[in-house]
Structure formats: structure tokens, C-alpha cells
Amino acid sequence: MITPTKFVNANQSLIGLGAIVLKSMSDEGNSISSLWDNLKDNSDIFSYERFILTLDMLFIMGLIKFENNRLRKVKQ
């Protein structure tokens, strides 16, 4: 489920969803609820659980951080 396989398309894997989430994040940061509102109609994400799993994966990978009640991309 995290990485694409012959049974899981790239945009349905958590890696692919992470790219979708990162593209939709603004440079000044988003609240979790506003980010969910922007992405909930995306057919690849299709559930709040997968959205949260994607945020968890991005946080563990060090690509996002949570500061002042906002999610921000980590500049590298």
C-alpha cells in the first residue's frame, strides 16, 4: 500500500498520494482541515484514513512539519 505494485497504481499508493498532498499545500502552510477540504473530492485519496496515513508518512519522511497548528513543507 505504501509503494506501487502491479496491484496498486502509483497514484493510489501512499507515495503517490504524498505527491498529491505536497502539490496542494501552500507555501505559507495549511491547517489539516483546510487541506482535507481541498483534497476530499480527489478520487485517489477517497477516505480521511488514507489522507491521515499519507500525512503520517510525509511527517516520518521529514517532508512536512507541524508548527503553530499548520502543516508546512520542509525546505531542503
mmCIF file of the N, C-alpha and C atoms, coordinates in Angstrom:
data_MODEL
# 
_entry.id   MODEL 
# 
loop_
_atom_site.group_PDB 
_atom_site.id 
_atom_site.type_symbol 
_atom_site.label_atom_id 
_atom_site.label_alt_id 
_atom_site.label_comp_id 
_atom_site.label_asym_id 
_atom_site.label_entity_id 
_atom_site.label_seq_id 
_atom_site.pdbx_PDB_ins_code 
_atom_site.Cartn_x 
_atom_site.Cartn_y 
_atom_site.Cartn_z 
_atom_site.occupancy 
_atom_site.B_iso_or_equiv 
_atom_site.pdbx_formal_charge 
_atom_site.auth_seq_id 
_atom_site.auth_comp_id 
_atom_site.auth_asym_id 
_atom_site.auth_atom_id 
_atom_site.pdbx_PDB_model_num 
ATOM 1   N N  . MET A 1 1  ? 0.824   -1.197 0.000   1.00 0.00 ? 1  MET A N  1 
ATOM 2   C CA . MET A 1 1  ? 0.000   0.000  0.000   1.00 0.00 ? 1  MET A CA 1 
ATOM 3   C C  . MET A 1 1  ? 0.865   1.256  0.000   1.00 0.00 ? 1  MET A C  1 
ATOM 4   N N  . ILE A 1 2  ? 2.061   1.178  0.532   1.00 0.00 ? 2  ILE A N  1 
ATOM 5   C CA . ILE A 1 2  ? 2.899   2.373  0.579   1.00 0.00 ? 2  ILE A CA 1 
ATOM 6   C C  . ILE A 1 2  ? 3.532   2.634  -0.783  1.00 0.00 ? 2  ILE A C  1 
ATOM 7   N N  . THR A 1 3  ? 4.034   1.580  -1.406  1.00 0.00 ? 3  THR A N  1 
ATOM 8   C CA . THR A 1 3  ? 4.692   1.742  -2.698  1.00 0.00 ? 3  THR A CA 1 
ATOM 9   C C  . THR A 1 3  ? 3.842   1.100  -3.798  1.00 0.00 ? 3  THR A C  1 
ATOM 10  N N  . PRO A 1 4  ? 4.002   1.569  -5.027  1.00 0.00 ? 4  PRO A N  1 
ATOM 11  C CA . PRO A 1 4  ? 3.234   0.982  -6.124  1.00 0.00 ? 4  PRO A CA 1 
ATOM 12  C C  . PRO A 1 4  ? 3.665   -0.461 -6.393  1.00 0.00 ? 4  PRO A C  1 
ATOM 13  N N  . THR A 1 5  ? 2.725   -1.282 -6.758  1.00 0.00 ? 5  THR A N  1 
ATOM 14  C CA . THR A 1 5  ? 2.982   -2.658 -7.169  1.00 0.00 ? 5  THR A CA 1 
ATOM 15  C C  . THR A 1 5  ? 2.162   -2.913 -8.423  1.00 0.00 ? 5  THR A C  1 
ATOM 16  N N  . LYS A 1 6  ? 2.150   -4.144 -8.887  1.00 0.00 ? 6  LYS A N  1 
ATOM 17  C CA . LYS A 1 6  ? 1.332   -4.430 -10.052 1.00 0.00 ? 6  LYS A CA 1 
ATOM 18  C C  . LYS A 1 6  ? -0.154  -4.410 -9.706  1.00 0.00 ? 6  LYS A C  1 
ATOM 19  N N  . PHE A 1 7  ? -0.483  -4.431 -8.415  1.00 0.00 ? 7  PHE A N  1 
ATOM 20  C CA . PHE A 1 7  ? -1.876  -4.378 -7.984  1.00 0.00 ? 7  PHE A CA 1 
ATOM 21  C C  . PHE A 1 7  ? -2.294  -2.995 -7.484  1.00 0.00 ? 7  PHE A C  1 
ATOM 22  N N  . VAL A 1 8  ? -1.333  -2.148 -7.149  1.00 0.00 ? 8  VAL A N  1 
ATOM 23  C CA . VAL A 1 8  ? -1.605  -0.805 -6.617  1.00 0.00 ? 8  VAL A CA 1 
ATOM 24  C C  . VAL A 1 8  ? -0.991  0.215  -7.574  1.00 0.00 ? 8  VAL A C  1 
ATOM 25  N N  . ASN A 1 9  ? -1.832  1.058  -8.164  1.00 0.00 ? 9  ASN A N  1 
ATOM 26  C CA . ASN A 1 9  ? -1.342  2.113  -9.058  1.00 0.00 ? 9  ASN A CA 1 
ATOM 27  C C  . ASN A 1 9  ? -0.485  3.108  -8.292  1.00 0.00 ? 9  ASN A C  1 
ATOM 28  N N  . ALA A 1 10 ? 0.391   3.776  -9.007  1.00 0.00 ? 10 ALA A N  1 
ATOM 29  C CA . ALA A 1 10 ? 1.300   4.744  -8.371  1.00 0.00 ? 10 ALA A CA 1 
ATOM 30  C C  . ALA A 1 10 ? 0.529   5.848  -7.664  1.00 0.00 ? 10 ALA A C  1 
ATOM 31  N N  . ASN A 1 11 ? -0.521  6.371  -8.285  1.00 0.00 ? 11 ASN A N  1 
ATOM 32  C CA . ASN A 1 11 ? -1.250  7.470  -7.649  1.00 0.00 ? 11 ASN A CA 1 
ATOM 33  C C  . ASN A 1 11 ? -2.198  6.993  -6.552  1.00 0.00 ? 11 ASN A C  1 
ATOM 34  N N  . GLN A 1 12 ? -2.334  5.687  -6.330  1.00 0.00 ? 12 GLN A N  1 
ATOM 35  C CA . GLN A 1 12 ? -3.133  5.184  -5.217  1.00 0.00 ? 12 GLN A CA 1 
ATOM 36  C C  . GLN A 1 12 ? -2.245  4.702  -4.065  1.00 0.00 ? 12 GLN A C  1 
ATOM 37  N N  . SER A 1 13 ? -0.937  4.650  -4.273  1.00 0.00 ? 13 SER A N  1 
ATOM 38  C CA . SER A 1 13 ? -0.025  4.280  -3.190  1.00 0.00 ? 13 SER A CA 1 
ATOM 39  C C  . SER A 1 13 ? 0.200   5.506  -2.306  1.00 0.00 ? 13 SER A C  1 
ATOM 40  N N  . LEU A 1 14 ? 0.677   5.285  -1.103  1.00 0.00 ? 14 LEU A N  1 
ATOM 41  C CA . LEU A 1 14 ? 0.920   6.411  -0.207  1.00 0.00 ? 14 LEU A CA 1 
ATOM 42  C C  . LEU A 1 14 ? 1.994   7.342  -0.755  1.00 0.00 ? 14 LEU A C  1 
ATOM 43  N N  . ILE A 1 15 ? 2.970   6.795  -1.467  1.00 0.00 ? 15 ILE A N  1 
ATOM 44  C CA . ILE A 1 15 ? 3.998   7.641  -2.092  1.00 0.00 ? 15 ILE A CA 1 
ATOM 45  C C  . ILE A 1 15 ? 3.346   8.567  -3.123  1.00 0.00 ? 15 ILE A C  1 
ATOM 46  N N  . GLY A 1 16 ? 2.483   8.019  -3.944  1.00 0.00 ? 16 GLY A N  1 
ATOM 47  C CA . GLY A 1 16 ? 1.783   8.828  -4.940  1.00 0.00 ? 16 GLY A CA 1 
ATOM 48  C C  . GLY A 1 16 ? 0.851   9.847  -4.310  1.00 0.00 ? 16 GLY A C  1 
ATOM 49  N N  . LEU A 1 17 ? 0.150   9.431  -3.261  1.00 0.00 ? 17 LEU A N  1 
ATOM 50  C CA . LEU A 1 17 ? -0.740  10.364 -2.559  1.00 0.00 ? 17 LEU A CA 1 
ATOM 51  C C  . LEU A 1 17 ? 0.056   11.469 -1.880  1.00 0.00 ? 17 LEU A C  1 
ATOM 52  N N  . GLY A 1 18 ? 1.260   11.124 -1.414  1.00 0.00 ? 18 GLY A N  1 
ATOM 53  C CA . GLY A 1 18 ? 2.122   12.141 -0.807  1.00 0.00 ? 18 GLY A CA 1 
ATOM 54  C C  . GLY A 1 18 ? 2.466   13.236 -1.796  1.00 0.00 ? 18 GLY A C  1 
ATOM 55  N N  . ALA A 1 19 ? 2.707   12.855 -3.046  1.00 0.00 ? 19 ALA A N  1 
ATOM 56  C CA . ALA A 1 19 ? 2.983   13.856 -4.079  1.00 0.00 ? 19 ALA A CA 1 
ATOM 57  C C  . ALA A 1 19 ? 1.776   14.751 -4.308  1.00 0.00 ? 19 ALA A C  1 
ATOM 58  N N  . ILE A 1 20 ? 0.583   14.171 -4.307  1.00 0.00 ? 20 ILE A N  1 
ATOM 59  C CA . ILE A 1 20 ? -0.649  14.954 -4.484  1.00 0.00 ? 20 ILE A CA 1 
ATOM 60  C C  . ILE A 1 20 ? -0.818  15.940 -3.330  1.00 0.00 ? 20 ILE A C  1 
ATOM 61  N N  . VAL A 1 21 ? -0.584  15.467 -2.107  1.00 0.00 ? 21 VAL A N  1 
ATOM 62  C CA . VAL A 1 21 ? -0.735  16.326 -0.926  1.00 0.00 ? 21 VAL A CA 1 
ATOM 63  C C  . VAL A 1 21 ? 0.295   17.454 -0.957  1.00 0.00 ? 21 VAL A C  1 
ATOM 64  N N  . LEU A 1 22 ? 1.543   17.139 -1.259  1.00 0.00 ? 22 LEU A N  1 
ATOM 65  C CA . LEU A 1 22 ? 2.583   18.172 -1.290  1.00 0.00 ? 22 LEU A CA 1 
ATOM 66  C C  . LEU A 1 22 ? 2.292   19.231 -2.354  1.00 0.00 ? 22 LEU A C  1 
ATOM 67  N N  . LYS A 1 23 ? 1.771   18.821 -3.500  1.00 0.00 ? 23 LYS A N  1 
ATOM 68  C CA . LYS A 1 23 ? 1.438   19.784 -4.557  1.00 0.00 ? 23 LYS A CA 1 
ATOM 69  C C  . LYS A 1 23 ? 0.313   20.719 -4.134  1.00 0.00 ? 23 LYS A C  1 
ATOM 70  N N  . SER A 1 24 ? -0.613  20.222 -3.324  1.00 0.00 ? 24 SER A N  1 
ATOM 71  C CA . SER A 1 24 ? -1.763  21.047 -2.947  1.00 0.00 ? 24 SER A CA 1 
ATOM 72  C C  . SER A 1 24 ? -1.495  21.924 -1.724  1.00 0.00 ? 24 SER A C  1 
ATOM 73  N N  . MET A 1 25 ? -0.355  21.740 -1.069  1.00 0.00 ? 25 MET A N  1 
ATOM 74  C CA . MET A 1 25 ? -0.030  22.559 0.104   1.00 0.00 ? 25 MET A CA 1 
ATOM 75  C C  . MET A 1 25 ? 0.492   23.926 -0.337  1.00 0.00 ? 25 MET A C  1 
ATOM 76  N N  . SER A 1 26 ? 0.051   24.963 0.364   1.00 0.00 ? 26 SER A N  1 
ATOM 77  C CA . SER A 1 26 ? 0.546   26.305 0.064   1.00 0.00 ? 26 SER A CA 1 
ATOM 78  C C  . SER A 1 26 ? 1.883   26.531 0.746   1.00 0.00 ? 26 SER A C  1 
ATOM 79  N N  . ASP A 1 27 ? 2.629   27.511 0.276   1.00 0.00 ? 27 ASP A N  1 
ATOM 80  C CA . ASP A 1 27 ? 3.947   27.796 0.842   1.00 0.00 ? 27 ASP A CA 1 
ATOM 81  C C  . ASP A 1 27 ? 3.879   28.316 2.274   1.00 0.00 ? 27 ASP A C  1 
ATOM 82  N N  . GLU A 1 28 ? 2.792   28.995 2.623   1.00 0.00 ? 28 GLU A N  1 
ATOM 83  C CA . GLU A 1 28 ? 2.679   29.524 3.982   1.00 0.00 ? 28 GLU A CA 1 
ATOM 84  C C  . GLU A 1 28 ? 2.069   28.518 4.953   1.00 0.00 ? 28 GLU A C  1 
ATOM 85  N N  . GLY A 1 29 ? 1.683   27.349 4.466   1.00 0.00 ? 29 GLY A N  1 
ATOM 86  C CA . GLY A 1 29 ? 1.165   26.287 5.322   1.00 0.00 ? 29 GLY A CA 1 
ATOM 87  C C  . GLY A 1 29 ? -0.342  26.191 5.273   1.00 0.00 ? 29 GLY A C  1 
ATOM 88  N N  . ASN A 1 30 ? -0.851  25.056 5.726   1.00 0.00 ? 30 ASN A N  1 
ATOM 89  C CA . ASN A 1 30 ? -2.285  24.794 5.741   1.00 0.00 ? 30 ASN A CA 1 
ATOM 90  C C  . ASN A 1 30 ? -2.667  24.181 7.074   1.00 0.00 ? 30 ASN A C  1 
ATOM 91  N N  . SER A 1 31 ? -3.901  24.414 7.470   1.00 0.00 ? 31 SER A N  1 
ATOM 92  C CA . SER A 1 31 ? -4.430  23.641 8.587   1.00 0.00 ? 31 SER A CA 1 
ATOM 93  C C  . SER A 1 31 ? -4.812  22.272 8.032   1.00 0.00 ? 31 SER A C  1 
ATOM 94  N N  . ILE A 1 32 ? -4.903  21.295 8.908   1.00 0.00 ? 32 ILE A N  1 
ATOM 95  C CA . ILE A 1 32 ? -5.263  19.951 8.451   1.00 0.00 ? 32 ILE A CA 1 
ATOM 96  C C  . ILE A 1 32 ? -6.663  19.967 7.838   1.00 0.00 ? 32 ILE A C  1 
ATOM 97  N N  . SER A 1 33 ? -7.578  20.689 8.456   1.00 0.00 ? 33 SER A N  1 
ATOM 98  C CA . SER A 1 33 ? -8.949  20.716 7.938   1.00 0.00 ? 33 SER A CA 1 
ATOM 99  C C  . SER A 1 33 ? -9.042  21.407 6.580   1.00 0.00 ? 33 SER A C  1 
ATOM 100 N N  . SER A 1 34 ? -8.296  22.485 6.370   1.00 0.00 ? 34 SER A N  1 
ATOM 101 C CA . SER A 1 34 ? -8.356  23.148 5.060   1.00 0.00 ? 34 SER A CA 1 
ATOM 102 C C  . SER A 1 34 ? -7.707  22.294 3.979   1.00 0.00 ? 34 SER A C  1 
ATOM 103 N N  . LEU A 1 35 ? -6.645  21.580 4.332   1.00 0.00 ? 35 LEU A N  1 
ATOM 104 C CA . LEU A 1 35 ? -6.001  20.684 3.374   1.00 0.00 ? 35 LEU A CA 1 
ATOM 105 C C  . LEU A 1 35 ? -6.953  19.540 3.018   1.00 0.00 ? 35 LEU A C  1 
ATOM 106 N N  . TRP A 1 36 ? -7.640  18.992 4.012   1.00 0.00 ? 36 TRP A N  1 
ATOM 107 C CA . TRP A 1 36 ? -8.617  17.935 3.757   1.00 0.00 ? 36 TRP A CA 1 
ATOM 108 C C  . TRP A 1 36 ? -9.748  18.458 2.871   1.00 0.00 ? 36 TRP A C  1 
ATOM 109 N N  . ASP A 1 37 ? -10.237 19.677 3.142   1.00 0.00 ? 37 ASP A N  1 
ATOM 110 C CA . ASP A 1 37 ? -11.299 20.255 2.311   1.00 0.00 ? 37 ASP A CA 1 
ATOM 111 C C  . ASP A 1 37 ? -10.869 20.376 0.853   1.00 0.00 ? 37 ASP A C  1 
ATOM 112 N N  . ASN A 1 38 ? -9.599  20.685 0.620   1.00 0.00 ? 38 ASN A N  1 
ATOM 113 C CA . ASN A 1 38 ? -9.091  20.808 -0.747  1.00 0.00 ? 38 ASN A CA 1 
ATOM 114 C C  . ASN A 1 38 ? -8.962  19.450 -1.432  1.00 0.00 ? 38 ASN A C  1 
ATOM 115 N N  . LEU A 1 39 ? -8.717  18.397 -0.660  1.00 0.00 ? 39 LEU A N  1 
ATOM 116 C CA . LEU A 1 39 ? -8.399  17.090 -1.248  1.00 0.00 ? 39 LEU A CA 1 
ATOM 117 C C  . LEU A 1 39 ? -9.489  16.039 -1.132  1.00 0.00 ? 39 LEU A C  1 
ATOM 118 N N  . LYS A 1 40 ? -10.540 16.283 -0.373  1.00 0.00 ? 40 LYS A N  1 
ATOM 119 C CA . LYS A 1 40 ? -11.514 15.224 -0.101  1.00 0.00 ? 40 LYS A CA 1 
ATOM 120 C C  . LYS A 1 40 ? -12.263 14.758 -1.341  1.00 0.00 ? 40 LYS A C  1 
ATOM 121 N N  . ASP A 1 41 ? -12.336 15.573 -2.364  1.00 0.00 ? 41 ASP A N  1 
ATOM 122 C CA . ASP A 1 41 ? -13.021 15.172 -3.593  1.00 0.00 ? 41 ASP A CA 1 
ATOM 123 C C  . ASP A 1 41 ? -12.096 14.474 -4.578  1.00 0.00 ? 41 ASP A C  1 
ATOM 124 N N  . ASN A 1 42 ? -10.816 14.358 -4.238  1.00 0.00 ? 42 ASN A N  1 
ATOM 125 C CA . ASN A 1 42 ? -9.865  13.663 -5.095  1.00 0.00 ? 42 ASN A CA 1 
ATOM 126 C C  . ASN A 1 42 ? -10.164 12.166 -5.024  1.00 0.00 ? 42 ASN A C  1 
ATOM 127 N N  . SER A 1 43 ? -10.412 11.561 -6.158  1.00 0.00 ? 43 SER A N  1 
ATOM 128 C CA . SER A 1 43 ? -10.817 10.147 -6.173  1.00 0.00 ? 43 SER A CA 1 
ATOM 129 C C  . SER A 1 43 ? -9.701  9.207  -5.744  1.00 0.00 ? 43 SER A C  1 
ATOM 130 N N  . ASP A 1 44 ? -8.443  9.624  -5.849  1.00 0.00 ? 44 ASP A N  1 
ATOM 131 C CA . ASP A 1 44 ? -7.339  8.764  -5.423  1.00 0.00 ? 44 ASP A CA 1 
ATOM 132 C C  . ASP A 1 44 ? -7.250  8.680  -3.901  1.00 0.00 ? 44 ASP A C  1 
ATOM 133 N N  . ILE A 1 45 ? -7.558  9.744  -3.205  1.00 0.00 ? 45 ILE A N  1 
ATOM 134 C CA . ILE A 1 45 ? -7.473  9.738  -1.739  1.00 0.00 ? 45 ILE A CA 1 
ATOM 135 C C  . ILE A 1 45 ? -8.679  9.018  -1.143  1.00 0.00 ? 45 ILE A C  1 
ATOM 136 N N  . PHE A 1 46 ? -9.847  9.347  -1.537  1.00 0.00 ? 46 PHE A N  1 
ATOM 137 C CA . PHE A 1 46 ? -11.154 8.746  -1.247  1.00 0.00 ? 46 PHE A CA 1 
ATOM 138 C C  . PHE A 1 46 ? -11.498 8.462  0.209   1.00 0.00 ? 46 PHE A C  1 
ATOM 139 N N  . SER A 1 47 ? -10.617 8.652  1.158   1.00 0.00 ? 47 SER A N  1 
ATOM 140 C CA . SER A 1 47 ? -11.013 8.493  2.562   1.00 0.00 ? 47 SER A CA 1 
ATOM 141 C C  . SER A 1 47 ? -10.107 9.323  3.463   1.00 0.00 ? 47 SER A C  1 
ATOM 142 N N  . TYR A 1 48 ? -10.667 9.729  4.581   1.00 0.00 ? 48 TYR A N  1 
ATOM 143 C CA . TYR A 1 48 ? -9.910  10.507 5.555   1.00 0.00 ? 48 TYR A CA 1 
ATOM 144 C C  . TYR A 1 48 ? -8.781  9.668  6.141   1.00 0.00 ? 48 TYR A C  1 
ATOM 145 N N  . GLU A 1 49 ? -9.015  8.370  6.309   1.00 0.00 ? 49 GLU A N  1 
ATOM 146 C CA . GLU A 1 49 ? -7.990  7.493  6.854   1.00 0.00 ? 49 GLU A CA 1 
ATOM 147 C C  . GLU A 1 49 ? -6.738  7.479  5.968   1.00 0.00 ? 49 GLU A C  1 
ATOM 148 N N  . ARG A 1 50 ? -6.911  7.364  4.652   1.00 0.00 ? 50 ARG A N  1 
ATOM 149 C CA . ARG A 1 50 ? -5.757  7.367  3.742   1.00 0.00 ? 50 ARG A CA 1 
ATOM 150 C C  . ARG A 1 50 ? -5.085  8.731  3.719   1.00 0.00 ? 50 ARG A C  1 
ATOM 151 N N  . PHE A 1 51 ? -5.871  9.798  3.877   1.00 0.00 ? 51 PHE A N  1 
ATOM 152 C CA . PHE A 1 51 ? -5.321  11.147 3.956   1.00 0.00 ? 51 PHE A CA 1 
ATOM 153 C C  . PHE A 1 51 ? -4.394  11.265 5.167   1.00 0.00 ? 51 PHE A C  1 
ATOM 154 N N  . ILE A 1 52 ? -4.857  10.793 6.323   1.00 0.00 ? 52 ILE A N  1 
ATOM 155 C CA . ILE A 1 52 ? -4.051  10.856 7.551   1.00 0.00 ? 52 ILE A CA 1 
ATOM 156 C C  . ILE A 1 52 ? -2.827  9.949  7.442   1.00 0.00 ? 52 ILE A C  1 
ATOM 157 N N  . LEU A 1 53 ? -2.975  8.762  6.867   1.00 0.00 ? 53 LEU A N  1 
ATOM 158 C CA . LEU A 1 53 ? -1.822  7.881  6.663   1.00 0.00 ? 53 LEU A CA 1 
ATOM 159 C C  . LEU A 1 53 ? -0.775  8.551  5.778   1.00 0.00 ? 53 LEU A C  1 
ATOM 160 N N  . THR A 1 54 ? -1.232  9.276  4.784   1.00 0.00 ? 54 THR A N  1 
ATOM 161 C CA . THR A 1 54 ? -0.316  9.988  3.899   1.00 0.00 ? 54 THR A CA 1 
ATOM 162 C C  . THR A 1 54 ? 0.416   11.085 4.655   1.00 0.00 ? 54 THR A C  1 
ATOM 163 N N  . LEU A 1 55 ? -0.307  11.833 5.493   1.00 0.00 ? 55 LEU A N  1 
ATOM 164 C CA . LEU A 1 55 ? 0.342   12.867 6.303   1.00 0.00 ? 55 LEU A CA 1 
ATOM 165 C C  . LEU A 1 55 ? 1.351   12.241 7.256   1.00 0.00 ? 55 LEU A C  1 
ATOM 166 N N  . ASP A 1 56 ? 1.001   11.106 7.863   1.00 0.00 ? 56 ASP A N  1 
ATOM 167 C CA . ASP A 1 56 ? 1.933   10.403 8.748   1.00 0.00 ? 56 ASP A CA 1 
ATOM 168 C C  . ASP A 1 56 ? 3.210   10.034 8.007   1.00 0.00 ? 56 ASP A C  1 
ATOM 169 N N  . MET A 1 57 ? 3.055   9.481  6.802   1.00 0.00 ? 57 MET A N  1 
ATOM 170 C CA . MET A 1 57 ? 4.221   9.065  6.020   1.00 0.00 ? 57 MET A CA 1 
ATOM 171 C C  . MET A 1 57 ? 5.092   10.274 5.667   1.00 0.00 ? 57 MET A C  1 
ATOM 172 N N  . LEU A 1 58 ? 4.466   11.375 5.252   1.00 0.00 ? 58 LEU A N  1 
ATOM 173 C CA . LEU A 1 58 ? 5.232   12.576 4.897   1.00 0.00 ? 58 LEU A CA 1 
ATOM 174 C C  . LEU A 1 58 ? 5.971   13.129 6.111   1.00 0.00 ? 58 LEU A C  1 
ATOM 175 N N  . PHE A 1 59 ? 5.336   13.078 7.287   1.00 0.00 ? 59 PHE A N  1 
ATOM 176 C CA . PHE A 1 59 ? 5.977   13.555 8.509   1.00 0.00 ? 59 PHE A CA 1 
ATOM 177 C C  . PHE A 1 59 ? 7.168   12.669 8.881   1.00 0.00 ? 59 PHE A C  1 
ATOM 178 N N  . ILE A 1 60 ? 6.974   11.355 8.811   1.00 0.00 ? 60 ILE A N  1 
ATOM 179 C CA . ILE A 1 60 ? 8.046   10.417 9.148   1.00 0.00 ? 60 ILE A CA 1 
ATOM 180 C C  . ILE A 1 60 ? 9.227   10.579 8.194   1.00 0.00 ? 60 ILE A C  1 
ATOM 181 N N  . MET A 1 61 ? 8.933   10.867 6.930   1.00 0.00 ? 61 MET A N  1 
ATOM 182 C CA . MET A 1 61 ? 9.987   11.052 5.938   1.00 0.00 ? 61 MET A CA 1 
ATOM 183 C C  . MET A 1 61 ? 10.658  12.416 6.060   1.00 0.00 ? 61 MET A C  1 
ATOM 184 N N  . GLY A 1 62 ? 10.128  13.286 6.923   1.00 0.00 ? 62 GLY A N  1 
ATOM 185 C CA . GLY A 1 62 ? 10.722  14.601 7.130   1.00 0.00 ? 62 GLY A CA 1 
ATOM 186 C C  . GLY A 1 62 ? 10.385  15.599 6.034   1.00 0.00 ? 62 GLY A C  1 
ATOM 187 N N  . LEU A 1 63 ? 9.275   15.387 5.323   1.00 0.00 ? 63 LEU A N  1 
ATOM 188 C CA . LEU A 1 63 ? 8.899   16.280 4.233   1.00 0.00 ? 63 LEU A CA 1 
ATOM 189 C C  . LEU A 1 63 ? 7.915   17.360 4.656   1.00 0.00 ? 63 LEU A C  1 
ATOM 190 N N  . ILE A 1 64 ? 7.222   17.142 5.771   1.00 0.00 ? 64 ILE A N  1 
ATOM 191 C CA . ILE A 1 64 ? 6.326   18.157 6.323   1.00 0.00 ? 64 ILE A CA 1 
ATOM 192 C C  . ILE A 1 64 ? 6.596   18.273 7.815   1.00 0.00 ? 64 ILE A C  1 
ATOM 193 N N  . LYS A 1 65 ? 6.198   19.419 8.363   1.00 0.00 ? 65 LYS A N  1 
ATOM 194 C CA . LYS A 1 65 ? 6.285   19.613 9.815   1.00 0.00 ? 65 LYS A CA 1 
ATOM 195 C C  . LYS A 1 65 ? 5.009   20.300 10.277  1.00 0.00 ? 65 LYS A C  1 
ATOM 196 N N  . PHE A 1 66 ? 4.734   20.193 11.557  1.00 0.00 ? 66 PHE A N  1 
ATOM 197 C CA . PHE A 1 66 ? 3.538   20.773 12.153  1.00 0.00 ? 66 PHE A CA 1 
ATOM 198 C C  . PHE A 1 66 ? 3.975   21.852 13.120  1.00 0.00 ? 66 PHE A C  1 
ATOM 199 N N  . GLU A 1 67 ? 3.710   23.109 12.771  1.00 0.00 ? 67 GLU A N  1 
ATOM 200 C CA . GLU A 1 67 ? 4.086   24.248 13.614  1.00 0.00 ? 67 GLU A CA 1 
ATOM 201 C C  . GLU A 1 67 ? 2.920   25.218 13.702  1.00 0.00 ? 67 GLU A C  1 
ATOM 202 N N  . ASN A 1 68 ? 2.637   25.682 14.887  1.00 0.00 ? 68 ASN A N  1 
ATOM 203 C CA . ASN A 1 68 ? 1.592   26.689 15.102  1.00 0.00 ? 68 ASN A CA 1 
ATOM 204 C C  . ASN A 1 68 ? 0.267   26.276 14.459  1.00 0.00 ? 68 ASN A C  1 
ATOM 205 N N  . ASN A 1 69 ? -0.119  25.015 14.662  1.00 0.00 ? 69 ASN A N  1 
ATOM 206 C CA . ASN A 1 69 ? -1.365  24.463 14.140  1.00 0.00 ? 69 ASN A CA 1 
ATOM 207 C C  . ASN A 1 69 ? -1.462  24.493 12.615  1.00 0.00 ? 69 ASN A C  1 
ATOM 208 N N  . ARG A 1 70 ? -0.315  24.481 11.936  1.00 0.00 ? 70 ARG A N  1 
ATOM 209 C CA . ARG A 1 70 ? -0.302  24.470 10.474  1.00 0.00 ? 70 ARG A CA 1 
ATOM 210 C C  . ARG A 1 70 ? 0.711   23.449 9.986   1.00 0.00 ? 70 ARG A C  1 
ATOM 211 N N  . LEU A 1 71 ? 0.357   22.783 8.905   1.00 0.00 ? 71 LEU A N  1 
ATOM 212 C CA . LEU A 1 71 ? 1.287   21.878 8.236   1.00 0.00 ? 71 LEU A CA 1 
ATOM 213 C C  . LEU A 1 71 ? 2.099   22.683 7.244   1.00 0.00 ? 71 LEU A C  1 
ATOM 214 N N  . ARG A 1 72 ? 3.399   22.502 7.280   1.00 0.00 ? 72 ARG A N  1 
ATOM 215 C CA . ARG A 1 72 ? 4.283   23.221 6.362   1.00 0.00 ? 72 ARG A CA 1 
ATOM 216 C C  . ARG A 1 72 ? 5.225   22.237 5.688   1.00 0.00 ? 72 ARG A C  1 
ATOM 217 N N  . LYS A 1 73 ? 5.572   22.530 4.438   1.00 0.00 ? 73 LYS A N  1 
ATOM 218 C CA . LYS A 1 73 ? 6.573   21.751 3.735   1.00 0.00 ? 73 LYS A CA 1 
ATOM 219 C C  . LYS A 1 73 ? 7.937   22.075 4.337   1.00 0.00 ? 73 LYS A C  1 
ATOM 220 N N  . VAL A 1 74 ? 8.795   21.081 4.424   1.00 0.00 ? 74 VAL A N  1 
ATOM 221 C CA . VAL A 1 74 ? 10.149  21.291 4.910   1.00 0.00 ? 74 VAL A CA 1 
ATOM 222 C C  . VAL A 1 74 ? 10.987  21.694 3.720   1.00 0.00 ? 74 VAL A C  1 
ATOM 223 N N  . LYS A 1 75 ? 11.666  22.832 3.841   1.00 0.00 ? 75 LYS A N  1 
ATOM 224 C CA . LYS A 1 75 ? 12.542  23.303 2.768   1.00 0.00 ? 75 LYS A CA 1 
ATOM 225 C C  . LYS A 1 75 ? 13.849  22.549 2.837   1.00 0.00 ? 75 LYS A C  1 
ATOM 226 N N  . GLN A 1 76 ? 14.289  22.015 1.714   1.00 0.00 ? 76 GLN A N  1 
ATOM 227 C CA . GLN A 1 76 ? 15.557  21.278 1.696   1.00 0.00 ? 76 GLN A CA 1 
ATOM 228 C C  . GLN A 1 76 ? 16.471  21.839 0.664   1.00 0.00 ? 76 GLN A C  1 
# 
